[in-house]
Amino acid sequence: MKTVVKERQRTDGRSYERKVSDGRLGGSVGKRWRGGAFCRKVWAVVAMAALAFGLAGCSRGEEAADASGEAASEQAVRLGIIQYVEHPSLDIARQGFLDVLAENGYPEGDRLKVTYRNAQADMSIAQSIAQQFAEDKPDLILAIATPTAMAMANATRETPILITAVTDPVDAKLIQSMEKPGTNVTGTSDYISIEEQIRLVQRIVPGVQKLGLIYNNGEQNSVVQAQEVKNIAEKLKMQVVEATPNNSSEVLQAAQSLVGKVDAIFVPTDNTVVSGLEAVIKVANENNIPLFVGESDSVKRGALATIGVDYYELGRKTGEKALQVLEGVNPAAIPVETQSDYAISINLKAAQEMAVQVPDEIIRAAKEVYNE
């Protein structure tokens, strides 16, 4: 019987020789193939090959899953939020912004990766955060309040910056004009009619002659409002008495300095004073001084009244502008808007604490009336 040697390839790529007789399995080789130890060895090789193939398949599956996860992560919009200080007005503006993004396909944690930083009313911290965001280069930045908006705009001219709760973005040199920003900045302003605020004071406290004004003269937005208060007061033949705390720990002392000197107190949308507003409320209640403020959240906290903006809606409007940027619109071409529909808010419990009788017509005209 003729024996032929044929070369075969193993599964590991190496060759081996197999002897057959006349092309048929036979002789000692055939017997060993059909059973015994040889059979067990062959099946072991087959099993190992199958296992290796299975592991390779799992590995490829895991790699594909990882790649898919990385792709999804890469598709997520990266948003940096820099907020000057935490207080209800700024917090609710931030929430309004995020709500609009979530409602339009960018829920936080899925398609939206948010990095939030609070400057704690400290400009050195604000500048440090702004510099870090400029280096990280997120897709969008939300800057809440004038000081942090200025810090952020100074740190980058490239990344789109959305602003909100900024009183006068033109005066702060964030944009060239409200209609055509001309920079990488767009969003909303919380500018309010100071004249309407002061006239509301007169309607609730007739005959007021001396108006206390508490604000931080280190905040550009407050300086702008303070000057308007002085201009309006002069026209209405009222005297303005100023108190200017540099930080929230000085707010109580600033409020106390006005006791016995004023007929009413006005706090504009000043982040430093609003973050420490409870101190002003305490002084006003203890000394029967009507306290007027620049926004409704402070009325809810215990101030007497305002005619101002809704910060939640302001944040939502800013979110709508963010969507435009995500669609490819240049921020330089997106107008910065203010809220046109001011609303009166009254706190009747505060009125009782401050010994003020609010006219019925003002209560009826108020959009929000708090009595707790």
BAMIVEX-744634 format. One record per atom (N, C-alpha, C): x, y negated, z. Coordinates in steps of 0.02 Angstrom, whole numbers, padded with zeros to 5 digits, always signed. Atoms other than C-alpha are relative to their C-alpha. Layout:
N
XYZ/...
//
This chain:
372
+00043+00060+00000/+00000+00000+00000/+00045-00061+00000/-00042+00059+00008/+00071-00166-00052/-00017-00052+00053/+00010+00052-00051/+00097-00297+00084/+00017-00068-00029/-00009+00067+00027/+00078-00480+00034/+00003-00049+00059/-00004+00051-00052/+00133-00626+00143/-00029-00065-00027/+00031+00063+00021/+00021-00780+00129/+00008-00052+00054/-00008+00054-00048/+00050-00948+00210/-00067-00036+00010/+00062+00035-00017/-00094-01033+00300/+00016-00061+00043/-00009+00059-00042/-00114-01198+00391/-00041+00008+00063/+00036-00001-00064/-00158-01200+00575/-00036-00066+00010/+00037+00061-00013/-00275-01327+00648/+00044-00056+00025/-00045+00053-00024/-00124-01416+00723/+00047-00024-00054/-00039+00024+00055/-00048-01440+00552/+00061+00044-00016/-00057-00044+00013/+00092-01306+00566/-00022+00063-00038/+00018-00059+00040/+00098-01156+00449/+00014+00064+00039/-00014-00066-00028/+00092-00974+00498/-00006+00052-00056/+00002-00054+00049/+00112-00809+00401/-00050+00054+00021/+00048-00053-00014/-00023-00681+00389/+00011+00056-00050/-00011-00058+00044/+00007-00507+00318/-00065+00036-00014/+00058-00040+00019/-00129-00419+00221/+00025+00054-00048/-00017-00054+00045/-00125-00258+00121/-00048+00000-00058/+00040+00002+00061/-00186-00273-00058/-00059-00049+00008/+00052+00049-00008/-00286-00426-00004/-00053+00019+00049/+00051-00022-00047/-00384-00324+00123/+00030+00002+00069/-00023-00007-00068/-00375-00329+00310/+00010+00074+00015/-00011-00071-00013/-00296-00167+00364/+00062+00010+00042/-00059-00017-00038/-00158-00077+00453/-00005-00028+00071/-00003+00024-00069/-00102-00136+00621/-00027-00071+00007/+00025+00068-00003/-00142-00317+00579/-00075-00002+00002/+00073-00001+00002/-00321-00278+00535/-00029+00022+00065/+00026-00024-00063/-00344-00181+00693/+00005-00054+00054/-00008+00052-00050/-00276-00322+00797/-00049-00057-00011/+00047+00053+00016/-00388-00450+00709/-00070+00016+00024/+00068-00019-00015/-00543-00350+00741/-00015+00003+00074/+00017-00007-00070/-00526-00337+00927/+00060-00010+00045/-00054+00002-00048/-00425-00340+01085/+00026-00069+00013/-00032+00064-00020/-00302-00474+01138/+00003-00049-00058/-00005+00046+00057/-00283-00543+00963/-00065-00038-00010/+00066+00032+00008/-00470-00577+00950/-00009-00056+00051/+00009+00050-00052/-00468-00667+01115/+00042-00063-00014/-00044+00057+00016/-00321-00775+01059/-00030-00044-00054/+00030+00038+00056/-00408-00823+00898/-00059-00042+00024/+00059+00038-00024/-00569-00871+00985/+00021-00056+00047/-00025+00054-00043/-00469-00971+01111/+00022-00059-00041/-00021+00055+00045/-00391-01069+00969/-00060-00037-00029/+00061+00031+00029/-00562-01098+00891/-00035-00044+00052/+00032+00039-00053/-00633-01156+01058/+00037-00065+00014/-00040+00061-00012/-00489-01276+01086/-00009-00050-00056/+00010+00045+00057/-00512-01347+00912/-00067-00035+00006/+00066+00029-00007/-00697-01374+00944/-00001-00053+00054/-00003+00048-00055/-00662-01458+01110/+00036-00064-00020/-00037+00059+00023/-00532-01571+01031/-00042-00043-00046/+00043+00038+00046/-00656-01619+00895/-00053-00038+00038/+00052+00033-00041/-00790-01655+01025/+00027-00059+00037/-00029+00056-00036/-00674-01763+01129/+00015-00058-00046/-00015+00053+00048/-00619-01857+00975/-00064-00037-00018/+00064+00031+00017/-00802-01886+00932/-00023-00046+00056/+00020+00042-00057/-00838-01951+01108/+00042-00063+00003/-00045+00059-00002/-00686-02063+01100/-00021-00051-00052/+00021+00047+00052/-00744-02135+00935/-00065-00034+00019/+00064+00029-00021/-00919-02159+01008/+00011-00055+00051/-00014+00050-00051/-00848-02251+01159/+00031-00062-00030/-00032+00057+00033/-00738-02358+01048/-00052-00041-00038/+00052+00036+00036/-00890-02400+00941/-00044-00040+00047/+00041+00035-00049/-00991-02445+01095/+00036-00061+00027/-00040+00056-00025/-00850-02552+01161/+00002-00056-00051/-00003+00050+00053/-00835-02638+00993/-00066-00036-00006/+00066+00031+00004/-01022-02667+00989/-00010-00049+00057/+00006+00045-00057/-01016-02741+01165/+00040-00063-00008/-00043+00058+00011/-00872-02853+01119/-00031-00047-00051/+00031+00042+00051/-00964-02912+00964/-00057-00040+00028/+00057+00035-00031/-01119-02953+01067/+00025-00057+00043/-00028+00052-00044/-01011-03048+01191/+00025-00059-00040/-00027+00054+00042/-00927-03143+01050/-00056-00043-00028/+00055+00037+00029/-01098-03194+00984/-00033-00046+00052/+00032+00041-00052/-01152-03268+01152/+00028-00070-00002/-00021+00071-00003/-01147-03457+01164/+00031-00013+00069/-00033+00017-00063/-01025-03518+01296/-00015-00072+00018/+00022+00066-00023/-01094-03665+01394/+00035-00018+00065/-00029+00026-00061/-00998-03767+01521/-00044-00055+00028/+00041+00052-00031/-01100-03872+01644/+00040-00034+00054/-00034+00040-00051/-01019-04012+01744/-00051-00049+00029/+00049+00041-00035/-01131-04097+01873/+00035-00041+00054/-00036+00044-00046/-01077-04246+01978/-00010+00020+00073/+00016-00019-00069/-01165-04193+02138/-00067+00038-00001/+00063-00036-00002/-01307-04079+02189/-00052-00039+00041/+00060+00026-00033/-01473-04163+02230/-00059+00016-00045/+00057-00026+00038/-01650-04122+02173/-00009-00027-00071/+00011+00028+00067/-01658-04241+02024/+00047+00030-00051/-00049-00028+00047/-01498-04179+01944/-00009+00075-00008/+00010-00073+00003/-01534-03998+01988/-00058+00018-00046/+00059-00015+00040/-01706-04003+01907/+00012-00017-00074/-00019+00016+00069/-01634-04086+01751/+00039+00058-00031/-00038-00058+00024/-01511-03942+01735/-00046+00059-00014/+00047-00055+00010/-01653-03817+01754/-00042-00010-00062/+00039+00014+00061/-01756-03902+01619/+00040+00015-00062/-00044-00013+00056/-01608-03891+01501/+00006+00075-00013/-00008-00073+00007/-01580-03705+01533/-00065+00034-00020/+00065-00029+00018/-01767-03668+01520/-00013-00005-00075/+00011+00009+00072/-01775-03738+01344/+00044+00048-00040/-00044-00047+00035/-01625-03635+01289/-00027+00071+00005/+00027-00068-00011/-01701-03477+01365/-00062+00012-00043/+00062-00006+00038/-01868-03509+01279/+00013+00005-00075/-00017+00000+00071/-01778-03522+01112/+00055+00050-00018/-00044-00055+00019/-01677-03363+01113/+00069+00000+00033/-00064+00002-00033/-01533-03409+01229/-00008+00008+00076/+00007-00011-00073/-01571-03332+01400/+00069+00006+00032/-00064-00002-00035/-01432-03352+01526/+00018+00072+00017/-00024-00067-00014/-01327-03195+01545/-00004+00047-00058/+00006-00043+00059/-01373-03122+01375/+00034-00034-00058/-00030+00037+00055/-01344-03239+01231/+00031-00066+00022/-00027+00062-00026/-01289-03380+01344/+00044+00014+00061/-00047-00008-00056/-01135-03373+01456/+00013-00069+00030/-00002+00065-00032/-01142-03516+01581/+00056-00003+00052/-00048+00015-00052/-00998-03587+01682/-00021-00066+00031/+00025+00060-00034/-01065-03711+01810/+00051-00025+00051/-00046+00031-00047/-00956-03832+01908/-00031-00063+00030/+00027+00058-00037/-01008-03960+02041/+00059-00042+00024/-00055+00044-00018/-00893-04111+02064/-00004-00027+00071/+00009+00019-00070/-00962-04143+02239/+00010-00076+00011/-00003+00074-00003/-00972-04332+02204/+00071-00025+00009/-00071+00018-00005/-00782-04338+02191/+00028-00006-00071/-00023+00011+00069/-00709-04415+02032/+00064+00039-00015/-00061-00039+00013/-00542-04326+02053/-00018+00072-00017/+00023-00067+00016/-00634-04160+02055/-00033+00001-00068/+00033+00005+00066/-00740-04215+01906/+00051+00000-00056/-00052+00004+00052/-00584-04256+01806/+00036+00067-00009/-00032-00066+00003/-00505-04089+01850/-00044+00051-00036/+00047-00045+00033/-00661-03994+01796/-00002-00016-00075/+00004+00022+00070/-00671-04096+01635/+00062+00024-00039/-00061-00021+00033/-00490-04057+01593/+00001+00075-00012/+00003-00073+00008/-00518-03871+01622/-00048+00019-00056/+00047-00014+00054/-00671-03870+01510/+00030-00018-00068/-00031+00021+00063/-00574-03964+01376/+00049+00053-00025/-00049-00052+00018/-00440-03829+01380/-00035+00065-00019/+00036-00063+00014/-00566-03685+01382/-00039-00002-00066/+00036+00010+00063/-00661-03757+01232/-00063+00044-00006/+00063-00036+00009/-00836-03686+01262/-00037-00026-00062/+00038+00022+00059/-00965-03702+01123/-00037-00065+00013/+00037+00060-00019/-01063-03835+01217/+00019-00019+00072/-00009+00023-00069/-01042-03941+01373/-00061-00044+00018/+00053+00043-00027/-01185-04014+01477/+00030-00041+00056/-00026+00045-00052/-01129-04165+01578/-00059-00036+00032/+00058+00027-00036/-01255-04217+01711/+00022-00058+00044/-00015+00063-00035/-01244-04398+01776/+00058-00036-00032/-00048+00043+00035/-01139-04543+01716/+00073+00014+00017/-00071-00010-00014/-00975-04512+01811/+00030+00062-00033/-00025-00061+00031/-00957-04333+01749/-00003-00004-00076/+00003+00009+00073/-01012-04381+01573/+00061-00040-00024/-00059+00041+00019/-00874-04513+01568/+00064+00042+00006/-00059-00042-00009/-00745-04390+01636/+00006+00050-00057/-00001-00050+00052/-00795-04260+01507/+00016-00030-00068/-00012+00033+00064/-00797-04381+01360/+00073-00022-00006/-00070+00020+00001/-00623-04441+01408/+00046+00060-00010/-00042-00060+00003/-00559-04261+01413/+00000+00033-00069/+00003-00032+00066/-00617-04203+01240/-00041-00041-00049/+00037+00032+00055/-00670-04279+01075/-00024+00052-00050/+00016-00054+00047/-00700-04110+00994/-00063+00039+00019/+00057-00041-00021/-00821-04003+01095/-00064-00042+00006/+00063+00037-00008/-01004-04059+01082/-00020-00008+00073/+00020+00015-00069/-01060-04143+01244/-00072-00023+00001/+00069+00021-00012/-01243-04153+01295/-00002-00035+00067/+00004+00037-00062/-01280-04284+01426/-00073-00007+00023/+00066+00016-00028/-01428-04311+01542/+00010-00035+00066/-00004+00039-00061/-01465-04423+01692/+00057-00051-00004/-00049+00053+00012/-01350-04555+01617/-00039-00064-00015/+00042+00060+00006/-01420-04731+01636/+00013-00040-00063/-00016+00041+00058/-01328-04830+01501/+00061+00029-00035/-00056-00032+00033/-01221-04721+01388/+00040-00046-00046/-00037+00048+00041/-01174-04869+01278/+00047-00040+00044/-00042+00038-00046/-01110-04973+01423/+00056+00044+00029/-00051-00046-00025/-01017-04819+01486/+00049+00022-00054/-00044-00015+00057/-00934-04808+01314/+00001+00074-00018/+00006-00069+00020/-00996-04633+01285/-00021+00006-00073/+00025+00001+00069/-01081-04677+01120/+00004-00071-00027/-00002+00066+00032/-01082-04819+00995/-00068-00034+00002/+00068+00027-00006/-01271-04841+00995/-00047+00057+00016/+00049-00051-00017/-01427-04750+01053/-00025+00035-00063/+00026-00028+00062/-01486-04723+00873/+00052+00043-00036/-00053-00036+00033/-01318-04666+00803/+00060+00004+00047/-00053-00005-00050/-01202-04604+00940/+00070-00007-00028/-00065+00009+00033/-01054-04589+00821/+00058+00035+00035/-00052-00038-00036/-00958-04474+00941/-00022+00072+00008/+00020-00070-00014/-00964-04295+01003/-00050+00005+00057/+00047+00004-00057/-01093-04351+01133/-00070-00016-00024/+00071+00017+00010/-01283-04348+01126/-00039+00026+00060/+00040-00023-00057/-01427-04314+01246/-00054-00049+00019/+00054+00044-00024/-01542-04418+01355/+00026-00047+00054/-00015+00050-00052/-01538-04570+01468/-00058-00004+00049/+00053+00008-00051/-01632-04593+01631/-00014-00073+00015/+00011+00071-00010/-01643-04780+01607/-00074-00013+00017/+00068+00019-00019/-01796-04854+01692/-00006-00076-00004/+00012+00072+00001/-01875-05025+01681/+00006-00027+00071/-00011+00029-00067/-01803-05115+01832/-00055-00051+00016/+00052+00050-00013/-01931-05253+01812/-00064+00033+00024/+00060-00034-00022/-02074-05130+01827/+00008+00027+00071/-00013-00024-00068/-01993-05057+01983/-00010-00056+00051/+00004+00056-00048/-01978-05227+02067/-00071-00026+00005/+00070+00022-00002/-02154-05275+02019/-00044+00048+00039/+00036-00048-00041/-02216-05114+02098/+00011-00015+00074/-00015+00021-00069/-02129-05169+02258/-00046-00057+00021/+00042+00058-00016/-02224-05333+02251/-00074+00019+00007/+00070-00021-00003/-02390-05245+02220/-00017+00036+00065/+00012-00038-00062/-02370-05132+02372/+00016-00040+00062/-00019+00042-00057/-02284-05257+02486/-00003-00074-00022/+00007+00070+00022/-02354-05429+02439/+00040-00047+00045/-00036+00051-00038/-02248-05576+02491/+00071+00019+00019/-00069-00019-00016/-02083-05480+02499/+00048-00054-00027/-00047+00052+00020/-01942-05608+02494/+00072+00024-00001/-00069-00026-00002/-01785-05511+02540/-00001+00075-00014/-00001-00070+00022/-01749-05348+02452/+00069+00030+00012/-00062-00036-00011/-01616-05229+02515/+00016+00045-00060/-00021-00040+00058/-01516-05141+02378/+00060+00043+00021/-00054-00046-00020/-01411-04987+02420/+00025+00038-00062/-00029-00036+00057/-01293-04919+02287/+00076+00004+00007/-00073-00009+00001/-01115-04860+02258/+00028-00040-00059/-00025+00041+00055/-01023-04994+02159/+00057+00033-00038/-00048-00039+00038/-00903-04859+02101/-00032+00040-00056/+00037-00035+00052/-01039-04782+01992/-00023-00050-00053/+00015+00048+00053/-01053-04871+01825/-00075-00006-00012/+00072+00003+00011/-01236-04824+01805/-00035-00043+00053/+00030+00039-00054/-01276-04904+01974/+00016-00074-00006/-00020+00070+00010/-01179-05062+01936/-00046-00034-00051/+00045+00026+00053/-01286-05086+01779/-00068-00014+00030/+00066+00009-00030/-01447-05062+01877/-00001-00056+00052/-00004+00051-00052/-01391-05173+02020/-00002-00070-00030/+00000+00066+00033/-01358-05317+01902/-00069-00017-00026/+00069+00012+00023/-01531-05297+01827/-00046-00019+00057/+00041+00016-00059/-01609-05298+02000/+00011-00073+00020/-00016+00069-00019/-01521-05462+02039/-00031-00049-00050/+00028+00044+00052/-01576-05539+01874/-00076-00006+00007/+00073+00000-00007/-01758-05488+01898/-00020-00035+00065/+00015+00031-00065/-01758-05540+02082/+00005-00076-00003/-00008+00073+00007/-01694-05712+02037/-00059-00030-00037/+00058+00023+00039/-01833-05731+01910/-00063-00001+00043/+00060-00005-00043/-01961-05677+02041/+00009-00036+00067/-00015+00039-00060/-01881-05790+02173/+00005+00044+00063/-00014-00045-00055/-01826-05647+02283/+00075+00000+00013/-00070-00004-00019/-01661-05631+02376/+00021+00073+00007/-00025-00069-00004/-01558-05471+02359/+00056+00004+00052/-00052-00012-00051/-01457-05407+02507/+00030+00069-00015/-00033-00063+00022/-01330-05274+02455/+00032+00038+00058/-00039-00044-00043/-01258-05125+02547/+00030+00053-00046/-00033-00041+00051/-01128-05024+02450/+00044+00055+00031/-00040-00056-00026/-01073-04856+02523/+00043+00031-00056/-00045-00031+00049/-00926-04771+02437/-00011+00075-00007/+00015-00071+00003/-00982-04595+02478/-00061+00015+00043/+00063-00017-00034/-01130-04502+02553/+00006-00006+00076/-00008+00006-00073/-01056-04507+02729/-00009-00071+00025/+00007+00071-00018/-01070-04697+02726/-00071-00026-00011/+00068+00022+00017/-01253-04702+02673/-00039-00022+00062/+00037+00018-00060/-01324-04705+02849/+00021-00069+00025/-00024+00065-00023/-01215-04852+02900/-00023-00056-00046/+00022+00050+00048/-01261-04944+02740/-00073-00017+00011/+00072+00013-00012/-01447-04923+02775/-00010-00038+00065/+00006+00034-00064/-01427-04977+02956/+00020-00074-00004/-00023+00069+00006/-01339-05135+02900/-00054-00047-00026/+00054+00041+00029/-01500-05194+02817/-00057-00012+00050/+00054+00007-00050/-01611-05179+02973/-00002-00072+00026/+00009+00068-00023/-01683-05348+03019/+00018-00053-00052/-00021+00047+00051/-01620-05427+02859/-00044+00002-00063/+00038-00008+00062/-01742-05365+02726/-00072+00019+00013/+00071-00018-00004/-01928-05340+02693/-00014+00068-00031/+00007-00065+00034/-01904-05185+02586/+00069+00021-00025/-00064-00026+00026/-01764-05074+02519/-00013+00034-00067/+00004-00035+00064/-01735-05015+02341/+00065+00039-00012/-00058-00042+00018/-01620-04870+02295/-00008+00020-00073/+00005-00019+00071/-01588-04852+02107/+00020+00073-00009/-00021-00069+00013/-01540-04688+02024/+00075+00006+00011/-00070-00003-00020/-01375-04687+02117/+00014+00068+00031/-00012-00069-00022/-01302-04513+02142/+00026+00004+00072/-00028-00001-00068/-01206-04555+02301/-00055-00010+00052/+00052+00015-00049/-01354-04631+02392/-00055+00052+00000/+00054-00050+00005/-01483-04506+02328/+00022+00065+00033/-00023-00062-00032/-01374-04361+02388/-00003-00005+00076/+00006+00010-00072/-01383-04437+02562/-00063-00038+00019/+00060+00041-00007/-01559-04507+02549/-00035+00009+00068/+00034-00011-00064/-01623-04429+02710/+00021-00051+00053/-00024+00050-00048/-01515-04552+02807/-00037-00066-00010/+00037+00062+00014/-01601-04699+02720/-00072+00007+00021/+00070-00013-00020/-01773-04622+02748/-00007-00006+00076/+00002+00003-00073/-01734-04604+02933/+00000-00072+00025/-00005+00070-00020/-01685-04787+02950/-00064-00037-00018/+00062+00032+00023/-01838-04843+02849/-00058+00017+00045/+00055-00021-00043/-01957-04741+02955/+00005-00030+00070/-00010+00025-00069/-01883-04796+03121/-00010-00076+00006/+00003+00073-00003/-01888-04980+03074/-00055-00030-00044/+00057+00023+00041/-02047-04991+02967/+00022-00042-00060/-00023+00035+00060/-01953-05041+02810/-00022+00041-00061/+00022-00036+00060/-02040-04990+02647/+00060+00018-00044/-00057-00023+00040/-01918-04885+02544/-00024+00020-00070/+00016-00014+00070/-01932-04886+02354/+00062+00031-00034/-00055-00036+00032/-01828-04774+02241/-00008+00001-00076/+00000+00001+00073/-01785-04745+02059/-00029+00061-00034/+00026-00061+00032/-01857-04571+02032/-00046+00038+00048/+00055-00030-00038/-02000-04460+02090/+00023+00053+00050/-00022-00051-00047/-01900-04322+02174/+00017-00029+00068/-00016+00034-00064/-01843-04447+02306/-00064-00020+00037/+00065+00013-00032/-02025-04492+02338/-00025+00063+00034/+00019-00063-00029/-02062-04310+02369/+00038+00015+00064/-00043-00012-00059/-01919-04307+02494/-00017-00046+00059/+00019+00043-00055/-01993-04451+02594/+00004-00075-00012/+00002+00071+00016/-01970-04618+02505/-00073-00020-00013/+00069+00024+00007/-02125-04727+02483/-00028+00006-00070/+00029+00003+00068/-02147-04751+02296/+00053-00012-00053/-00041+00016+00059/-02072-04764+02123/-00044-00003-00061/+00028-00008+00067/-02117-04788+01943/+00060+00020-00043/-00062-00024+00030/-01990-04680+01857/-00008+00058-00047/-00002-00054+00049/-01939-04533+01750/-00011+00068+00033/+00007-00070-00021/-01973-04347+01762/+00064+00035-00021/-00065-00027+00017/-01801-04267+01771/-00003+00070-00030/+00007-00066+00032/-01862-04094+01725/-00013-00009-00074/+00015+00013+00070/-01935-04161+01564/+00060-00031-00036/-00060+00030+00028/-01777-04262+01536/+00050+00055-00018/-00044-00056+00014/-01675-04102+01549/-00023+00041-00059/+00028-00037+00056/-01791-04014+01428/+00014-00035-00066/-00014+00039+00061/-01770-04153+01301/+00073+00008-00020/-00071-00009+00014/-01582-04134+01316/+00012+00070-00029/-00005-00068+00026/-01602-03946+01288/-00020+00004-00073/+00022+00001+00070/-01694-03981+01125/+00056-00026-00045/-00056+00027+00039/-01545-04082+01066/+00057+00050-00004/-00050-00053+00002/-01430-03939+01113/-00016+00051-00054/+00020-00047+00053/-01530-03826+00998/+00018-00027-00069/-00020+00030+00064/-01499-03949+00856/+00075+00009-00012/-00072-00009+00007/-01313-03940+00889/+00016+00072-00018/-00011-00071+00015/-01320-03749+00888/-00019+00018-00071/+00020-00011+00070/-01405-03759+00719/+00048-00033-00049/-00051+00029+00043/-01256-03856+00653/-00004-00074-00010/+00006+00073+00007/-01312-04037+00670/+00056-00034+00040/-00054+00037-00033/-01171-04157+00714/-00028-00043+00056/+00025+00042-00055/-01198-04237+00886/+00003-00075-00016/-00007+00070+00018/-01141-04402+00811/-00061-00028-00035/+00059+00021+00038/-01301-04405+00709/-00066+00012+00038/+00060-00015-00038/-01424-04354+00847/-00013-00057+00050/+00013+00057-00044/-01504-04506+00934/-00004+00019+00074/+00008-00008-00073/-01493-04523+01123/-00067-00031+00019/+00067+00023-00015/-01668-04542+01195/-00010-00016+00074/+00022+00014-00069/-01748-04614+01351/-00071+00027+00007/+00069-00022-00011/-01912-04560+01429/-00045-00061+00002/+00041+00060+00008/-02046-04683+01380/-00061-00002+00047/+00061-00002-00041/-02192-04625+01488/+00017+00002+00074/-00013+00004-00072/-02151-04686+01663/-00064+00015+00038/+00058-00018-00041/-02265-04628+01802/+00011-00023+00072/-00004+00021-00071/-02305-04692+01977/-00005+00062+00044/+00003-00052-00052/-02269-04576+02123/-00005-00034+00067/+00012+00030-00066/-02330-04615+02299/+00003+00055+00054/+00000-00045-00057/-02297-04531+02467/-00039-00033+00056/+00044+00031-00050/-02442-04571+02584/+00023+00012+00072/-00026-00012-00067/-02360-04490+02734/+00057-00050+00015/-00053+00049-00008/-02208-04602+02706/-00029-00069+00012/+00033+00066-00010/-02324-04752+02693/-00022-00007+00073/+00021+00002-00070/-02394-04708+02864/+00061-00009+00047/-00060+00006-00040/-02219-04686+02936/+00030-00070-00001/-00029+00066+00009/-02166-04855+02868/-00049-00057+00012/+00051+00050-00016/-02327-04943+02919/-00020-00041-00061/+00018+00034+00063/-02377-04983+02739/-00070+00023-00021/+00065-00016+00027/-02554-04991+02671/+00003-00004-00076/-00006-00001+00073/-02547-04937+02489/-00068-00016-00031/+00064+00018+00032/-02683-05020+02381/-00032+00060-00035/+00036-00057+00030/-02817-04898+02320/+00012+00005-00076/-00009-00002+00073/-02792-04948+02137/+00067+00032-00020/-00065-00030+00014/-02610-04894+02146/-00003+00075+00012/+00008-00072-00014/-02655-04727+02224/-00037+00033-00057/+00038-00028+00055/-02783-04698+02086/+00042+00004-00064/-00042+00001+00060/-02654-04743+01953/+00059+00048+00003/-00060-00042-00009/-02520-04629+02025/-00009+00068-00032/-00001-00068+00029/-02476-04470+01933/+00012+00051+00055/-00015-00045-00055/-02407-04391+02091/-00013-00035+00067/+00015+00026-00067/-02474-04420+02267/+00017+00054+00051/-00021-00048-00052/-02387-04333+02412/-00029-00022+00067/+00032+00016-00064/-02470-04322+02580/+00025+00046+00056/-00028-00046-00050/-02356-04205+02677/+00070-00022+00021/
//
